Amino acid sequence: MSISTEETLLDLIHSGRGLKVWSATPYLISLGSGGFITLIPLTEEISQIGFEDAESPQDVTADGPGIQPHHCVITNSAGVTTLHPNGNMCRLDGVQVTKPAMLTHGNTQYF
């Protein structure tokens, strides 16, 4: 099964007891409450992450302890995806990130 919009293309591939997802663009996976998994495509060159009610609109909203209104930015340019922590607490694979860090497939990111 494929899901397609103007901005993104996802292929869902049944693999035994699981489901694989393929995308031409990078995406975040949110493991939310209630057992829901949300795929958030990073189709923009700049994705701002922060509060839903921040003074300027955020592309990806996050909430919880330690999250700031304009928490971090993810850039996606020429095939390179980079996390910019904006001086806020961000972790990449369990390690605190204090300066821009390149993201790769499979990174675990905590805002």
Biopython code that builds the backbone (N, CA, C, O; Angstrom):
import numpy as np
from Bio.PDB.StructureBuilder import StructureBuilder

atoms = [
    (1, "MET", "N", (0.845, -1.170, 0.000)),
    (1, "MET", "CA", (0.000, 0.000, 0.000)),
    (1, "MET", "C", (0.888, 1.229, 0.000)),
    (1, "MET", "O", (1.904, 1.255, 0.694)),
    (2, "SER", "N", (0.525, 2.242, -0.761)),
    (2, "SER", "CA", (1.246, 3.504, -0.795)),
    (2, "SER", "C", (0.328, 4.629, -0.361)),
    (2, "SER", "O", (-0.865, 4.637, -0.665)),
    (3, "ILE", "N", (0.909, 5.580, 0.357)),
    (3, "ILE", "CA", (0.199, 6.795, 0.733)),
    (3, "ILE", "C", (0.930, 7.925, 0.051)),
    (3, "ILE", "O", (2.141, 8.069, 0.221)),
    (4, "SER", "N", (0.218, 8.731, -0.719)),
    (4, "SER", "CA", (0.881, 9.765, -1.489)),
    (4, "SER", "C", (0.138, 11.086, -1.362)),
    (4, "SER", "O", (-1.088, 11.134, -1.453)),
    (5, "THR", "N", (0.901, 12.162, -1.149)),
    (5, "THR", "CA", (0.372, 13.520, -1.205)),
    (5, "THR", "C", (1.334, 14.307, -2.075)),
    (5, "THR", "O", (2.315, 13.751, -2.570)),
    (6, "GLU", "N", (1.071, 15.584, -2.268)),
    (6, "GLU", "CA", (1.999, 16.401, -3.047)),
    (6, "GLU", "C", (3.362, 16.481, -2.382)),
    (6, "GLU", "O", (4.379, 16.620, -3.062)),
    (7, "GLU", "N", (3.392, 16.392, -1.036)),
    (7, "GLU", "CA", (4.625, 16.617, -0.297)),
    (7, "GLU", "C", (5.421, 15.353, 0.002)),
    (7, "GLU", "O", (6.638, 15.426, 0.166)),
    (8, "THR", "N", (4.765, 14.197, 0.077)),
    (8, "THR", "CA", (5.477, 13.020, 0.551)),
    (8, "THR", "C", (4.916, 11.744, -0.081)),
    (8, "THR", "O", (3.768, 11.704, -0.523)),
    (9, "LEU", "N", (5.736, 10.727, -0.110)),
    (9, "LEU", "CA", (5.330, 9.409, -0.582)),
    (9, "LEU", "C", (5.815, 8.395, 0.440)),
    (9, "LEU", "O", (7.000, 8.347, 0.769)),
    (10, "LEU", "N", (4.896, 7.591, 0.935)),
    (10, "LEU", "CA", (5.232, 6.529, 1.878)),
    (10, "LEU", "C", (4.776, 5.208, 1.289)),
    (10, "LEU", "O", (3.661, 5.104, 0.778)),
    (11, "ASP", "N", (5.627, 4.205, 1.356)),
    (11, "ASP", "CA", (5.241, 2.848, 0.999)),
    (11, "ASP", "C", (5.188, 2.040, 2.285)),
    (11, "ASP", "O", (6.155, 2.003, 3.045)),
    (12, "LEU", "N", (4.058, 1.394, 2.523)),
    (12, "LEU", "CA", (3.902, 0.517, 3.677)),
    (12, "LEU", "C", (4.025, -0.917, 3.177)),
    (12, "LEU", "O", (3.286, -1.346, 2.291)),
    (13, "ILE", "N", (4.969, -1.646, 3.757)),
    (13, "ILE", "CA", (5.277, -2.991, 3.300)),
    (13, "ILE", "C", (5.018, -3.970, 4.442)),
    (13, "ILE", "O", (5.663, -3.900, 5.488)),
    (14, "HIS", "N", (4.078, -4.874, 4.235)),
    (14, "HIS", "CA", (3.779, -5.889, 5.246)),
    (14, "HIS", "C", (4.927, -6.886, 5.276)),
    (14, "HIS", "O", (5.302, -7.432, 4.238)),
    (15, "SER", "N", (5.487, -7.127, 6.453)),
    (15, "SER", "CA", (6.608, -8.073, 6.558)),
    (15, "SER", "C", (6.358, -9.022, 7.724)),
    (15, "SER", "O", (6.847, -8.816, 8.835)),
    (16, "GLY", "N", (5.594, -10.052, 7.447)),
    (16, "GLY", "CA", (5.282, -11.015, 8.496)),
    (16, "GLY", "C", (4.363, -10.388, 9.528)),
    (16, "GLY", "O", (3.231, -10.014, 9.218)),
    (17, "ARG", "N", (4.851, -10.275, 10.753)),
    (17, "ARG", "CA", (4.048, -9.710, 11.835)),
    (17, "ARG", "C", (4.235, -8.212, 11.973)),
    (17, "ARG", "O", (3.623, -7.596, 12.845)),
    (18, "GLY", "N", (5.065, -7.612, 11.135)),
    (18, "GLY", "CA", (5.343, -6.183, 11.250)),
    (18, "GLY", "C", (4.963, -5.404, 10.014)),
    (18, "GLY", "O", (4.396, -5.940, 9.061)),
    (19, "LEU", "N", (5.285, -4.145, 10.052)),
    (19, "LEU", "CA", (5.016, -3.235, 8.960)),
    (19, "LEU", "C", (6.248, -2.379, 8.743)),
    (19, "LEU", "O", (6.712, -1.719, 9.673)),
    (20, "LYS", "N", (6.787, -2.377, 7.531)),
    (20, "LYS", "CA", (7.937, -1.548, 7.192)),
    (20, "LYS", "C", (7.433, -0.311, 6.461)),
    (20, "LYS", "O", (6.442, -0.365, 5.733)),
    (21, "VAL", "N", (8.124, 0.796, 6.665)),
    (21, "VAL", "CA", (7.765, 2.055, 6.010)),
    (21, "VAL", "C", (8.968, 2.536, 5.224)),
    (21, "VAL", "O", (10.080, 2.595, 5.748)),
    (22, "TRP", "N", (8.744, 2.879, 3.961)),
    (22, "TRP", "CA", (9.799, 3.466, 3.137)),
    (22, "TRP", "C", (9.343, 4.851, 2.723)),
    (22, "TRP", "O", (8.183, 5.051, 2.363)),
    (23, "SER", "N", (10.265, 5.812, 2.774)),
    (23, "SER", "CA", (9.949, 7.175, 2.378)),
    (23, "SER", "C", (11.139, 7.768, 1.639)),
    (23, "SER", "O", (12.289, 7.526, 2.002)),
    (24, "ALA", "N", (10.854, 8.551, 0.594)),
    (24, "ALA", "CA", (11.915, 9.230, -0.143)),
    (24, "ALA", "C", (12.447, 10.427, 0.638)),
    (24, "ALA", "O", (13.547, 10.906, 0.360)),
    (25, "THR", "N", (11.681, 10.912, 1.609)),
    (25, "THR", "CA", (12.113, 12.050, 2.416)),
    (25, "THR", "C", (12.355, 11.601, 3.850)),
    (25, "THR", "O", (11.770, 10.610, 4.289)),
    (26, "PRO", "N", (13.205, 12.309, 4.590)),
    (26, "PRO", "CA", (13.404, 11.946, 5.998)),
    (26, "PRO", "C", (12.139, 12.245, 6.809)),
    (26, "PRO", "O", (11.340, 13.102, 6.435)),
    (27, "TYR", "N", (11.973, 11.539, 7.904)),
    (27, "TYR", "CA", (10.815, 11.767, 8.752)),
    (27, "TYR", "C", (11.153, 11.461, 10.194)),
    (27, "TYR", "O", (12.085, 10.710, 10.484)),
    (28, "LEU", "N", (10.388, 12.051, 11.092)),
    (28, "LEU", "CA", (10.480, 11.749, 12.513)),
    (28, "LEU", "C", (9.407, 10.728, 12.835)),
    (28, "LEU", "O", (8.347, 10.714, 12.209)),
    (29, "ILE", "N", (9.675, 9.881, 13.803)),
    (29, "ILE", "CA", (8.682, 8.934, 14.292)),
    (29, "ILE", "C", (8.384, 9.323, 15.730)),
    (29, "ILE", "O", (9.275, 9.351, 16.579)),
    (30, "SER", "N", (7.120, 9.620, 15.990)),
    (30, "SER", "CA", (6.695, 9.972, 17.332)),
    (30, "SER", "C", (5.995, 8.775, 17.954)),
    (30, "SER", "O", (5.000, 8.280, 17.425)),
    (31, "LEU", "N", (6.526, 8.312, 19.084)),
    (31, "LEU", "CA", (5.901, 7.216, 19.820)),
    (31, "LEU", "C", (5.041, 7.858, 20.899)),
    (31, "LEU", "O", (5.481, 8.025, 22.036)),
    (32, "GLY", "N", (3.825, 8.213, 20.540)),
    (32, "GLY", "CA", (2.945, 8.970, 21.420)),
    (32, "GLY", "C", (2.221, 8.101, 22.418)),
    (32, "GLY", "O", (2.359, 6.878, 22.437)),
    (33, "SER", "N", (1.450, 8.764, 23.241)),
    (33, "SER", "CA", (0.669, 8.051, 24.242)),
    (33, "SER", "C", (-0.487, 7.320, 23.566)),
    (33, "SER", "O", (-0.878, 7.652, 22.447)),
    (34, "GLY", "N", (-1.011, 6.349, 24.241)),
    (34, "GLY", "CA", (-2.142, 5.602, 23.713)),
    (34, "GLY", "C", (-1.766, 4.580, 22.655)),
    (34, "GLY", "O", (-2.642, 4.020, 21.997)),
    (35, "GLY", "N", (-0.458, 4.329, 22.482)),
    (35, "GLY", "CA", (-0.017, 3.328, 21.527)),
    (35, "GLY", "C", (0.032, 3.784, 20.087)),
    (35, "GLY", "O", (0.248, 2.967, 19.192)),
    (36, "PHE", "N", (-0.163, 5.077, 19.838)),
    (36, "PHE", "CA", (-0.126, 5.588, 18.474)),
    (36, "PHE", "C", (1.302, 5.881, 18.036)),
    (36, "PHE", "O", (2.112, 6.373, 18.821)),
    (37, "ILE", "N", (1.602, 5.576, 16.785)),
    (37, "ILE", "CA", (2.875, 5.915, 16.163)),
    (37, "ILE", "C", (2.564, 6.905, 15.054)),
    (37, "ILE", "O", (1.724, 6.642, 14.193)),
    (38, "THR", "N", (3.248, 8.051, 15.077)),
    (38, "THR", "CA", (3.003, 9.092, 14.085)),
    (38, "THR", "C", (4.263, 9.320, 13.274)),
    (38, "THR", "O", (5.337, 9.509, 13.845)),
    (39, "LEU", "N", (4.155, 9.305, 11.946)),
    (39, "LEU", "CA", (5.270, 9.639, 11.062)),
    (39, "LEU", "C", (5.129, 11.099, 10.668)),
    (39, "LEU", "O", (4.082, 11.520, 10.176)),
    (40, "ILE", "N", (6.190, 11.869, 10.886)),
    (40, "ILE", "CA", (6.170, 13.298, 10.596)),
    (40, "ILE", "C", (7.219, 13.574, 9.531)),
    (40, "ILE", "O", (8.409, 13.623, 9.842)),
    (41, "PRO", "N", (6.802, 13.756, 8.268)),
    (41, "PRO", "CA", (7.778, 13.986, 7.201)),
    (41, "PRO", "C", (8.473, 15.338, 7.364)),
    (41, "PRO", "O", (7.843, 16.327, 7.737)),
    (42, "LEU", "N", (9.764, 15.372, 7.085)),
    (42, "LEU", "CA", (10.546, 16.606, 7.128)),
    (42, "LEU", "C", (10.743, 17.075, 5.694)),
    (42, "LEU", "O", (11.841, 16.990, 5.144)),
    (43, "THR", "N", (9.671, 17.568, 5.101)),
    (43, "THR", "CA", (9.718, 17.942, 3.695)),
    (43, "THR", "C", (10.213, 19.362, 3.483)),
    (43, "THR", "O", (10.643, 19.711, 2.384)),
    (44, "GLU", "N", (10.157, 20.176, 4.512)),
    (44, "GLU", "CA", (10.610, 21.556, 4.404)),
    (44, "GLU", "C", (12.122, 21.624, 4.579)),
    (44, "GLU", "O", (12.718, 20.734, 5.185)),
    (45, "GLU", "N", (12.738, 22.664, 4.056)),
    (45, "GLU", "CA", (14.163, 22.854, 4.297)),
    (45, "GLU", "C", (14.425, 23.114, 5.772)),
    (45, "GLU", "O", (15.458, 22.709, 6.306)),
    (46, "ILE", "N", (13.480, 23.796, 6.436)),
    (46, "ILE", "CA", (13.619, 24.087, 7.863)),
    (46, "ILE", "C", (12.338, 23.652, 8.560)),
    (46, "ILE", "O", (11.244, 24.069, 8.179)),
    (47, "SER", "N", (12.477, 22.806, 9.588)),
    (47, "SER", "CA", (11.336, 22.389, 10.402)),
    (47, "SER", "C", (11.568, 22.900, 11.816)),
    (47, "SER", "O", (12.508, 22.479, 12.490)),
    (48, "GLN", "N", (10.699, 23.817, 12.264)),
    (48, "GLN", "CA", (10.794, 24.354, 13.609)),
    (48, "GLN", "C", (9.990, 23.472, 14.550)),
    (48, "GLN", "O", (8.873, 23.060, 14.235)),
    (49, "ILE", "N", (10.574, 23.186, 15.715)),
    (49, "ILE", "CA", (9.935, 22.288, 16.666)),
    (49, "ILE", "C", (9.765, 23.021, 17.989)),
    (49, "ILE", "O", (10.720, 23.583, 18.526)),
    (50, "GLY", "N", (8.540, 23.009, 18.509)),
    (50, "GLY", "CA", (8.254, 23.679, 19.774)),
    (50, "GLY", "C", (6.788, 23.572, 20.134)),
    (50, "GLY", "O", (6.069, 22.701, 19.644)),
    (51, "PHE", "N", (6.353, 24.486, 21.012)),
    (51, "PHE", "CA", (4.977, 24.486, 21.498)),
    (51, "PHE", "C", (3.980, 24.782, 20.389)),
    (51, "PHE", "O", (4.263, 25.548, 19.468)),
    (52, "GLU", "N", (2.820, 24.171, 20.490)),
    (52, "GLU", "CA", (1.741, 24.450, 19.551)),
    (52, "GLU", "C", (1.299, 25.912, 19.639)),
    (52, "GLU", "O", (0.930, 26.513, 18.630)),
    (53, "ASP", "N", (1.338, 26.481, 20.847)),
    (53, "ASP", "CA", (0.876, 27.865, 21.027)),
    (53, "ASP", "C", (2.028, 28.868, 21.131)),
    (53, "ASP", "O", (1.872, 29.921, 21.749)),
    (54, "ALA", "N", (3.183, 28.553, 20.534)),
    (54, "ALA", "CA", (4.308, 29.490, 20.505)),
    (54, "ALA", "C", (3.902, 30.733, 19.719)),
    (54, "ALA", "O", (2.977, 30.684, 18.908)),
    (55, "GLU", "N", (4.598, 31.855, 19.959)),
    (55, "GLU", "CA", (4.209, 33.105, 19.297)),
    (55, "GLU", "C", (4.339, 33.050, 17.780)),
    (55, "GLU", "O", (3.655, 33.799, 17.083)),
    (56, "SER", "N", (5.199, 32.182, 17.250)),
    (56, "SER", "CA", (5.242, 31.963, 15.804)),
    (56, "SER", "C", (4.964, 30.484, 15.544)),
    (56, "SER", "O", (5.344, 29.638, 16.354)),
    (57, "PRO", "N", (4.310, 30.160, 14.434)),
    (57, "PRO", "CA", (3.906, 28.776, 14.168)),
    (57, "PRO", "C", (5.105, 27.822, 14.110)),
    (57, "PRO", "O", (6.156, 28.151, 13.559)),
    (58, "GLN", "N", (4.920, 26.642, 14.690)),
    (58, "GLN", "CA", (5.921, 25.589, 14.671)),
    (58, "GLN", "C", (5.482, 24.525, 13.676)),
    (58, "GLN", "O", (4.292, 24.229, 13.571)),
    (59, "ASP", "N", (6.436, 23.945, 12.942)),
    (59, "ASP", "CA", (6.112, 22.903, 11.960)),
    (59, "ASP", "C", (5.788, 21.581, 12.635)),
    (59, "ASP", "O", (4.938, 20.824, 12.165)),
    (60, "VAL", "N", (6.476, 21.308, 13.746)),
    (60, "VAL", "CA", (6.264, 20.096, 14.532)),
    (60, "VAL", "C", (6.053, 20.541, 15.971)),
    (60, "VAL", "O", (6.883, 21.261, 16.528)),
    (61, "THR", "N", (4.949, 20.118, 16.576)),
    (61, "THR", "CA", (4.698, 20.526, 17.952)),
    (61, "THR", "C", (5.121, 19.426, 18.918)),
    (61, "THR", "O", (4.993, 18.232, 18.644)),
    (62, "ALA", "N", (5.628, 19.877, 20.053)),
    (62, "ALA", "CA", (6.072, 18.966, 21.107)),
    (62, "ALA", "C", (5.693, 19.588, 22.438)),
    (62, "ALA", "O", (5.610, 20.811, 22.559)),
    (63, "ASP", "N", (5.465, 18.754, 23.430)),
    (63, "ASP", "CA", (5.214, 19.253, 24.772)),
    (63, "ASP", "C", (5.814, 18.292, 25.771)),
    (63, "ASP", "O", (6.191, 17.172, 25.425)),
    (64, "GLY", "N", (5.901, 18.728, 26.994)),
    (64, "GLY", "CA", (6.464, 17.889, 28.037)),
    (64, "GLY", "C", (7.515, 18.645, 28.823)),
    (64, "GLY", "O", (7.862, 19.776, 28.485)),
    (65, "PRO", "N", (8.020, 18.016, 29.873)),
    (65, "PRO", "CA", (9.016, 18.664, 30.721)),
    (65, "PRO", "C", (10.251, 19.086, 29.922)),
    (65, "PRO", "O", (10.802, 18.292, 29.160)),
    (66, "GLY", "N", (10.677, 20.322, 30.096)),
    (66, "GLY", "CA", (11.891, 20.809, 29.457)),
    (66, "GLY", "C", (11.716, 21.335, 28.041)),
    (66, "GLY", "O", (12.645, 21.932, 27.497)),
    (67, "ILE", "N", (10.555, 21.131, 27.427)),
    (67, "ILE", "CA", (10.334, 21.619, 26.065)),
    (67, "ILE", "C", (10.092, 23.125, 26.110)),
    (67, "ILE", "O", (9.325, 23.613, 26.940)),
    (68, "GLN", "N", (10.747, 23.854, 25.219)),
    (68, "GLN", "CA", (10.621, 25.304, 25.143)),
    (68, "GLN", "C", (9.738, 25.703, 23.955)),
    (68, "GLN", "O", (9.548, 24.897, 23.044)),
    (69, "PRO", "N", (9.190, 26.932, 23.941)),
    (69, "PRO", "CA", (8.314, 27.356, 22.848)),
    (69, "PRO", "C", (8.945, 27.185, 21.455)),
    (69, "PRO", "O", (8.277, 26.738, 20.523)),
    (70, "HIS", "N", (10.218, 27.538, 21.319)),
    (70, "HIS", "CA", (10.966, 27.347, 20.066)),
    (70, "HIS", "C", (12.149, 26.447, 20.414)),
    (70, "HIS", "O", (13.277, 26.921, 20.545)),
    (71, "HIS", "N", (11.894, 25.173, 20.560)),
    (71, "HIS", "CA", (12.859, 24.265, 21.163)),
    (71, "HIS", "C", (14.078, 23.979, 20.286)),
    (71, "HIS", "O", (15.214, 24.127, 20.735)),
    (72, "CYS", "N", (13.841, 23.569, 19.033)),
    (72, "CYS", "CA", (14.960, 23.244, 18.155)),
    (72, "CYS", "C", (14.510, 23.355, 16.700)),
    (72, "CYS", "O", (13.329, 23.543, 16.407)),
    (73, "VAL", "N", (15.465, 23.236, 15.815)),
    (73, "VAL", "CA", (15.207, 23.306, 14.388)),
    (73, "VAL", "C", (15.887, 22.114, 13.728)),
    (73, "VAL", "O", (16.990, 21.733, 14.119)),
    (74, "ILE", "N", (15.241, 21.529, 12.740)),
    (74, "ILE", "CA", (15.864, 20.490, 11.913)),
    (74, "ILE", "C", (15.916, 21.033, 10.492)),
    (74, "ILE", "O", (14.893, 21.412, 9.922)),
    (75, "THR", "N", (17.119, 21.067, 9.929)),
    (75, "THR", "CA", (17.260, 21.503, 8.543)),
    (75, "THR", "C", (17.451, 20.279, 7.665)),
    (75, "THR", "O", (18.015, 19.269, 8.087)),
    (76, "ASN", "N", (16.970, 20.391, 6.436)),
    (76, "ASN", "CA", (17.055, 19.295, 5.473)),
    (76, "ASN", "C", (17.465, 19.924, 4.149)),
    (76, "ASN", "O", (16.633, 20.496, 3.444)),
    (77, "SER", "N", (18.751, 19.818, 3.809)),
    (77, "SER", "CA", (19.264, 20.481, 2.619)),
    (77, "SER", "C", (20.259, 19.583, 1.899)),
    (77, "SER", "O", (21.198, 19.073, 2.510)),
    (78, "ALA", "N", (20.056, 19.393, 0.621)),
    (78, "ALA", "CA", (20.966, 18.606, -0.225)),
    (78, "ALA", "C", (21.232, 17.221, 0.349)),
    (78, "ALA", "O", (22.355, 16.722, 0.283)),
    (79, "GLY", "N", (20.196, 16.599, 0.914)),
    (79, "GLY", "CA", (20.337, 15.245, 1.436)),
    (79, "GLY", "C", (20.966, 15.155, 2.817)),
    (79, "GLY", "O", (21.206, 14.053, 3.311)),
    (80, "VAL", "N", (21.238, 16.295, 3.452)),
    (80, "VAL", "CA", (21.824, 16.310, 4.799)),
    (80, "VAL", "C", (20.783, 16.867, 5.762)),
    (80, "VAL", "O", (20.274, 17.971, 5.571)),
    (81, "THR", "N", (20.471, 16.090, 6.802)),
    (81, "THR", "CA", (19.490, 16.484, 7.800)),
    (81, "THR", "C", (20.239, 16.768, 9.102)),
    (81, "THR", "O", (20.993, 15.928, 9.593)),
    (82, "THR", "N", (20.017, 17.976, 9.659)),
    (82, "THR", "CA", (20.799, 18.431, 10.813)),
    (82, "THR", "C", (19.887, 18.948, 11.913)),
    (82, "THR", "O", (18.935, 19.682, 11.648)),
    (83, "LEU", "N", (20.184, 18.560, 13.152)),
    (83, "LEU", "CA", (19.481, 19.050, 14.336)),
    (83, "LEU", "C", (20.236, 20.256, 14.887)),
    (83, "LEU", "O", (21.444, 20.191, 15.112)),
    (84, "HIS", "N", (19.515, 21.361, 15.103)),
    (84, "HIS", "CA", (20.059, 22.573, 15.716)),
    (84, "HIS", "C", (19.313, 22.760, 17.041)),
    (84, "HIS", "O", (18.123, 23.077, 17.020)),
    (85, "PRO", "N", (19.973, 22.575, 18.194)),
    (85, "PRO", "CA", (19.260, 22.575, 19.474)),
    (85, "PRO", "C", (18.787, 23.935, 19.996)),
    (85, "PRO", "O", (18.038, 23.970, 20.973)),
    (86, "ASN", "N", (19.190, 25.044, 19.392)),
    (86, "ASN", "CA", (18.753, 26.384, 19.843)),
    (86, "ASN", "C", (19.075, 26.646, 21.308)),
    (86, "ASN", "O", (18.374, 27.421, 21.958)),
    (87, "GLY", "N", (20.114, 26.021, 21.839)),
    (87, "GLY", "CA", (20.476, 26.229, 23.238)),
    (87, "GLY", "C", (19.613, 25.468, 24.222)),
    (87, "GLY", "O", (19.766, 25.644, 25.431)),
    (88, "ASN", "N", (18.713, 24.629, 23.744)),
    (88, "ASN", "CA", (17.815, 23.865, 24.612)),
    (88, "ASN", "C", (18.295, 22.425, 24.734)),
    (88, "ASN", "O", (19.133, 21.969, 23.955)),
    (89, "MET", "N", (17.755, 21.716, 25.720)),
    (89, "MET", "CA", (18.142, 20.333, 25.981)),
    (89, "MET", "C", (17.627, 19.420, 24.873)),
    (89, "MET", "O", (16.421, 19.212, 24.742)),
    (90, "CYS", "N", (18.541, 18.880, 24.083)),
    (90, "CYS", "CA", (18.230, 17.875, 23.066)),
    (90, "CYS", "C", (19.224, 16.745, 23.236)),
    (90, "CYS", "O", (20.382, 16.976, 23.586)),
    (91, "ARG", "N", (18.780, 15.535, 22.990)),
    (91, "ARG", "CA", (19.657, 14.368, 23.051)),
    (91, "ARG", "C", (19.553, 13.610, 21.746)),
    (91, "ARG", "O", (18.479, 13.497, 21.154)),
    (92, "LEU", "N", (20.687, 13.093, 21.308)),
    (92, "LEU", "CA", (20.760, 12.291, 20.099)),
    (92, "LEU", "C", (21.437, 10.987, 20.474)),
    (92, "LEU", "O", (22.608, 10.981, 20.854)),
    (93, "ASP", "N", (20.715, 9.887, 20.372)),
    (93, "ASP", "CA", (21.197, 8.572, 20.796)),
    (93, "ASP", "C", (21.716, 8.606, 22.234)),
    (93, "ASP", "O", (22.729, 7.986, 22.557)),
    (94, "GLY", "N", (20.998, 9.349, 23.097)),
    (94, "GLY", "CA", (21.317, 9.410, 24.519)),
    (94, "GLY", "C", (22.379, 10.419, 24.908)),
    (94, "GLY", "O", (22.648, 10.592, 26.097)),
    (95, "VAL", "N", (22.987, 11.088, 23.949)),
    (95, "VAL", "CA", (24.058, 12.047, 24.228)),
    (95, "VAL", "C", (23.529, 13.463, 24.026)),
    (95, "VAL", "O", (22.902, 13.759, 23.010)),
    (96, "GLN", "N", (23.789, 14.346, 25.013)),
    (96, "GLN", "CA", (23.322, 15.723, 24.896)),
    (96, "GLN", "C", (23.971, 16.402, 23.696)),
    (96, "GLN", "O", (25.172, 16.266, 23.465)),
    (97, "VAL", "N", (23.155, 17.137, 22.931)),
    (97, "VAL", "CA", (23.620, 17.862, 21.752)),
    (97, "VAL", "C", (23.626, 19.347, 22.097)),
    (97, "VAL", "O", (22.594, 19.897, 22.482)),
    (98, "THR", "N", (24.783, 20.001, 21.963)),
    (98, "THR", "CA", (24.892, 21.426, 22.277)),
    (98, "THR", "C", (25.202, 22.271, 21.050)),
    (98, "THR", "O", (25.172, 23.500, 21.114)),
    (99, "LYS", "N", (25.501, 21.615, 19.931)),
    (99, "LYS", "CA", (25.761, 22.324, 18.676)),
    (99, "LYS", "C", (25.111, 21.528, 17.550)),
    (99, "LYS", "O", (24.704, 20.387, 17.770)),
    (100, "PRO", "N", (25.001, 22.095, 16.351)),
    (100, "PRO", "CA", (24.349, 21.358, 15.260)),
    (100, "PRO", "C", (24.950, 19.960, 15.068)),
    (100, "PRO", "O", (26.167, 19.778, 15.092)),
    (101, "ALA", "N", (24.053, 18.977, 14.877)),
    (101, "ALA", "CA", (24.483, 17.582, 14.724)),
    (101, "ALA", "C", (23.734, 16.953, 13.549)),
    (101, "ALA", "O", (22.515, 17.083, 13.438)),
    (102, "MET", "N", (24.475, 16.271, 12.676)),
    (102, "MET", "CA", (23.874, 15.603, 11.536)),
    (102, "MET", "C", (23.065, 14.396, 12.011)),
    (102, "MET", "O", (23.513, 13.635, 12.869)),
    (103, "LEU", "N", (21.873, 14.233, 11.445)),
    (103, "LEU", "CA", (21.017, 13.101, 11.755)),
    (103, "LEU", "C", (21.171, 12.041, 10.678)),
    (103, "LEU", "O", (21.316, 12.358, 9.498)),
    (104, "THR", "N", (21.140, 10.788, 11.089)),
    (104, "THR", "CA", (21.189, 9.679, 10.144)),
    (104, "THR", "C", (20.035, 8.731, 10.451)),
    (104, "THR", "O", (19.417, 8.803, 11.513)),
    (105, "HIS", "N", (19.760, 7.841, 9.500)),
    (105, "HIS", "CA", (18.681, 6.865, 9.660)),
    (105, "HIS", "C", (18.880, 6.093, 10.954)),
    (105, "HIS", "O", (19.967, 5.577, 11.215)),
    (106, "GLY", "N", (17.837, 6.016, 11.758)),
    (106, "GLY", "CA", (17.873, 5.222, 12.970)),
    (106, "GLY", "C", (18.282, 5.978, 14.218)),
    (106, "GLY", "O", (18.255, 5.408, 15.309)),
    (107, "ASN", "N", (18.665, 7.258, 14.097)),
    (107, "ASN", "CA", (18.989, 8.024, 15.300)),
    (107, "ASN", "C", (17.781, 8.083, 16.219)),
    (107, "ASN", "O", (16.638, 8.127, 15.765)),
    (108, "THR", "N", (18.052, 8.082, 17.523)),
    (108, "THR", "CA", (17.014, 8.300, 18.522)),
    (108, "THR", "C", (17.222, 9.697, 19.060)),
    (108, "THR", "O", (18.302, 10.046, 19.537)),
    (109, "GLN", "N", (16.171, 10.486, 18.976)),
    (109, "GLN", "CA", (16.275, 11.894, 19.312)),
    (109, "GLN", "C", (15.275, 12.222, 20.404)),
    (109, "GLN", "O", (14.112, 11.828, 20.325)),
    (110, "TYR", "N", (15.719, 12.933, 21.410)),
    (110, "TYR", "CA", (14.847, 13.376, 22.488)),
    (110, "TYR", "C", (14.870, 14.893, 22.530)),
    (110, "TYR", "O", (15.940, 15.500, 22.568)),
    (111, "PHE", "N", (13.700, 15.503, 22.525)),
    (111, "PHE", "CA", (13.638, 16.959, 22.627)),
    (111, "PHE", "C", (13.412, 17.339, 24.055)),
    (111, "PHE", "O", (13.326, 18.525, 24.372)),
]
sb = StructureBuilder()
sb.init_structure("model")
sb.init_model(0)
sb.init_chain("A")
sb.init_seg("    ")
for serial, (resi, resn, name, xyz) in enumerate(atoms, 1):
    if name == "N":
        sb.init_residue(resn, " ", resi, " ")
    sb.init_atom(name, np.array(xyz, "f"), 0.0, 1.0, " ", f" {name:<3s}", serial, name[0])
structure = sb.get_structure()
